[in-house]
Amino acid sequence: MRRLATLLIGLMLAAGCAAQTADEPVPTPADLLTQAADRIRAAETFRMTVERTGAAYFITTDLGDAVFRRAEVQYVAPDAMQAKVRVLAAGLPIDLDFLFLGEKQWLRGIWTNNIWVSIAFAPGFTPAALIAEQTGFQAAIQSLTELQLVGRDQLVDGTPVWHLKAAADGEDVSAFMAGLIEVLGPVTADVYIHRETLLPVQFTIVQPDTVTADEPEPTTWVIEIFDFDRPASIDNPETTPES
């Protein structure tokens, strides 16, 4: 009897949860994107990763063309960003550090003897552009078209999300890459927005035009955004010079 009572209570609780989920209002894709854009612009800090799979994406380095693999980015309002980028150059994995403090830019890697060197490697880009209304995440989010709300979903780690599908022009969504990558051509996008905070937590961007006979898998970018408003640290070569 005790087991039967426990089972019945469990079934009633499950039914109650299911009813609550069913009664949860379903927002429109446009409303979700608007709120997600507003919330990320209000964040004081966040971290993000950008990871590529499929067809290679090449960037120019002192060792020739290198294949972009992954980037880890820390943003701090209003205008600071630091990124560690991993590339494959001459068949070797190499880590490069990029630092943006307002309009000032530094690079650190094997070509600089692993010390910060002031160099304008991304002319015109500032971290403030990442969340600016006309150039950043908000503009990229608003550029999404053919919006479709797939429904409630969850990420691998269990994060509850709203899952949307969309299309866009690559140039319009390049802001999702923190200014490190320039995406060209038409793309498809899967957008995941946290169901409770309404913050954007993951984008999957696919470039179908990169498929070739030699590379059947398209260039695919997975952007994960996390640690909103958490304590952060950014290097400053002007106040803490390399030894």
C-alpha positions as CSV (number, residue, x, y, z in Angstrom):
1,M,0.0,0.0,0.0
2,R,2.8,2.4,0.9
3,R,4.4,1.8,-2.6
4,L,1.0,2.3,-4.3
5,A,0.5,5.6,-2.4
6,T,4.0,6.8,-3.4
7,L,3.3,5.9,-7.0
8,L,0.0,7.7,-7.0
9,I,1.5,10.8,-5.5
10,G,4.3,10.8,-8.0
11,L,1.8,10.5,-10.9
12,M,-0.3,13.4,-9.6
13,L,2.8,15.6,-9.2
14,A,3.9,14.7,-12.7
15,A,0.5,15.5,-14.1
16,G,0.5,18.8,-12.2
17,C,3.9,19.7,-13.7
18,A,2.7,18.7,-17.2
19,A,-0.4,20.9,-16.8
20,Q,1.8,23.8,-15.7
21,T,4.1,23.4,-18.7
22,A,1.1,23.2,-21.0
23,D,-0.3,26.4,-19.5
24,E,3.0,28.2,-19.9
25,P,2.4,30.9,-22.5
26,V,4.2,30.4,-25.8
27,P,6.0,33.6,-26.9
28,T,6.4,34.6,-30.6
29,P,9.8,34.2,-32.2
30,A,10.0,37.9,-32.7
31,D,9.3,38.7,-29.0
32,L,11.9,36.1,-27.9
33,L,14.6,37.6,-30.1
34,T,13.8,41.2,-29.0
35,Q,14.0,40.3,-25.3
36,A,17.2,38.2,-25.9
37,A,18.8,41.2,-27.6
38,D,17.8,43.6,-24.9
39,R,19.1,41.4,-22.1
40,I,22.5,40.7,-23.6
41,R,23.0,44.4,-24.2
42,A,22.3,45.0,-20.5
43,A,24.9,42.4,-19.4
44,E,28.1,43.8,-17.7
45,T,30.1,40.7,-18.4
46,F,29.8,37.4,-20.3
47,R,32.0,34.7,-21.7
48,M,31.5,32.9,-24.9
49,T,33.1,30.2,-27.0
50,V,33.2,30.0,-30.8
51,E,33.9,26.5,-32.3
52,R,34.1,25.5,-35.9
53,T,33.4,22.1,-37.4
54,G,33.1,20.9,-41.0
55,A,34.8,22.8,-43.9
56,A,37.8,24.8,-42.8
57,Y,37.9,28.5,-42.3
58,F,41.3,30.1,-43.1
59,I,42.9,33.2,-41.5
60,T,46.1,34.8,-42.5
61,T,49.1,34.5,-40.2
62,D,52.9,35.0,-40.4
63,L,53.2,31.2,-41.0
64,G,50.8,31.4,-43.9
65,D,47.1,30.5,-44.0
66,A,45.9,28.9,-40.7
67,V,42.7,27.0,-40.0
68,F,40.5,28.5,-37.3
69,R,39.5,25.9,-34.6
70,R,38.2,27.6,-31.5
71,A,38.0,30.9,-29.6
72,E,37.4,31.6,-25.9
73,V,36.2,35.2,-25.3
74,Q,35.7,37.3,-22.2
75,Y,33.7,40.6,-22.6
76,V,33.6,43.3,-19.9
77,A,31.4,46.4,-20.3
78,P,31.7,48.9,-21.6
79,D,34.6,48.4,-24.0
80,A,37.0,45.5,-23.2
81,M,37.4,42.1,-24.6
82,Q,40.1,39.4,-24.5
83,A,40.1,36.3,-26.6
84,K,42.2,33.1,-27.0
85,V,42.1,31.7,-30.4
86,R,43.4,28.3,-31.5
87,V,44.4,27.8,-35.1
88,L,46.3,25.1,-37.0
89,A,49.3,26.6,-38.8
90,A,51.8,24.5,-40.7
91,G,50.1,21.5,-39.2
92,L,50.7,22.7,-35.7
93,P,48.1,23.8,-33.1
94,I,48.9,27.4,-32.1
95,D,47.2,29.7,-29.5
96,L,46.9,33.4,-30.1
97,D,45.7,36.0,-27.6
98,F,43.8,39.0,-28.8
99,L,43.1,42.0,-26.5
100,F,40.8,45.0,-27.2
101,L,40.6,47.9,-24.8
102,G,38.5,50.5,-26.6
103,E,40.2,51.4,-29.8
104,K,43.5,49.9,-28.7
105,Q,44.4,46.4,-29.8
106,W,47.2,43.9,-28.8
107,L,48.3,40.5,-30.0
108,R,50.3,37.9,-28.1
109,G,51.7,34.6,-29.5
110,I,54.7,32.8,-30.8
111,W,55.4,35.6,-33.3
112,T,55.6,38.2,-30.4
113,N,57.7,36.0,-28.1
114,N,54.5,35.6,-26.1
115,I,54.3,39.2,-25.0
116,W,51.6,41.7,-25.7
117,V,52.4,43.8,-28.8
118,S,50.3,46.7,-29.8
119,I,49.0,46.1,-33.4
120,A,45.8,47.1,-35.2
121,F,44.9,43.6,-36.5
122,A,41.1,44.4,-36.7
123,P,40.9,48.1,-37.8
124,G,37.8,49.8,-36.7
125,F,36.5,47.1,-34.3
126,T,35.9,47.9,-30.6
127,P,34.3,45.6,-28.0
128,A,31.5,48.2,-27.6
129,A,30.5,47.2,-31.2
130,L,29.7,43.8,-29.9
131,I,26.6,45.0,-28.0
132,A,25.9,48.2,-30.0
133,E,22.4,48.5,-31.3
134,Q,23.4,49.0,-34.9
135,T,26.4,46.6,-35.2
136,G,26.4,44.0,-32.4
137,F,24.3,41.1,-31.2
138,Q,21.1,43.1,-31.4
139,A,21.6,43.9,-35.0
140,A,22.6,40.3,-35.8
141,I,19.6,38.9,-33.9
142,Q,17.3,41.3,-35.7
143,S,18.7,40.3,-39.1
144,L,17.3,36.8,-38.7
145,T,14.5,35.9,-41.1
146,E,12.2,33.0,-41.8
147,L,11.7,32.7,-38.1
148,Q,10.3,29.4,-36.8
149,L,9.7,28.5,-33.1
150,V,10.6,24.8,-32.8
151,G,9.4,24.8,-29.2
152,R,10.8,24.0,-25.7
153,D,14.1,22.2,-25.7
154,Q,17.1,21.7,-23.5
155,L,20.8,21.9,-24.0
156,V,23.2,19.0,-23.3
157,D,23.8,20.3,-19.8
158,G,20.0,20.4,-19.1
159,T,19.6,24.2,-19.6
160,P,15.9,24.8,-20.5
161,V,15.7,26.8,-23.7
162,W,13.4,28.0,-26.4
163,H,14.6,26.6,-29.7
164,L,14.2,28.8,-32.9
165,K,15.3,28.3,-36.5
166,A,16.0,31.1,-38.9
167,A,17.9,32.2,-42.0
168,A,20.2,35.1,-42.5
169,D,23.0,36.6,-44.6
170,G,26.4,35.7,-43.2
171,E,27.7,39.2,-43.0
172,D,24.7,40.2,-40.8
173,V,25.4,37.5,-38.2
174,S,29.2,37.9,-38.0
175,A,28.7,39.8,-34.7
176,F,28.0,36.4,-33.2
177,M,31.7,35.6,-33.7
178,A,32.8,38.6,-31.5
179,G,34.4,40.3,-34.5
180,L,37.0,37.5,-34.9
181,I,35.4,35.8,-38.0
182,E,33.7,37.2,-41.1
183,V,31.0,34.9,-42.3
184,L,29.9,35.2,-46.0
185,G,27.0,33.9,-47.9
186,P,23.6,32.6,-46.8
187,V,23.4,30.8,-43.5
188,T,20.9,28.9,-41.4
189,A,20.7,29.4,-37.7
190,D,19.5,27.5,-34.7
191,V,19.0,29.9,-31.8
192,Y,18.6,28.8,-28.2
193,I,17.2,31.3,-25.6
194,H,17.1,30.5,-21.9
195,R,13.5,29.9,-20.9
196,E,13.8,31.6,-17.5
197,T,16.3,34.5,-18.1
198,L,15.5,35.0,-21.8
199,L,19.2,35.4,-22.5
200,P,20.6,33.9,-25.7
201,V,22.8,31.0,-24.7
202,Q,23.7,29.2,-27.9
203,F,23.7,29.9,-31.7
204,T,24.5,27.3,-34.3
205,I,25.3,28.9,-37.7
206,V,25.7,26.7,-40.8
207,Q,27.2,27.9,-44.1
208,P,25.7,25.5,-46.7
209,D,27.6,27.0,-49.6
210,T,30.9,25.7,-48.1
211,V,30.1,22.1,-49.1
212,T,32.3,20.8,-51.9
213,A,33.1,17.4,-53.5
214,D,36.1,17.2,-51.2
215,E,34.4,18.5,-48.1
216,P,30.8,17.2,-47.7
217,E,30.3,18.8,-44.3
218,P,29.5,22.6,-44.3
219,T,31.3,25.0,-42.1
220,T,29.4,25.1,-38.9
221,W,29.9,27.5,-36.0
222,V,28.6,26.8,-32.5
223,I,28.6,29.9,-30.3
224,E,27.9,29.4,-26.6
225,I,27.4,32.3,-24.3
226,F,27.5,32.0,-20.5
227,D,28.7,33.5,-17.1
228,F,26.5,36.6,-17.5
229,D,27.4,39.3,-15.0
230,R,30.0,37.0,-13.3
231,P,33.3,38.5,-12.0
232,A,35.8,38.8,-14.9
233,S,39.4,39.7,-15.5
234,I,41.0,41.4,-18.5
235,D,44.7,42.0,-19.0
236,N,46.0,45.6,-19.4
237,P,49.5,45.8,-20.9
238,E,49.7,49.5,-20.1
239,T,49.4,49.0,-16.4
240,T,50.9,45.5,-16.0
241,P,53.7,45.3,-18.6
242,E,55.1,41.9,-19.5
243,S,58.3,40.9,-17.7
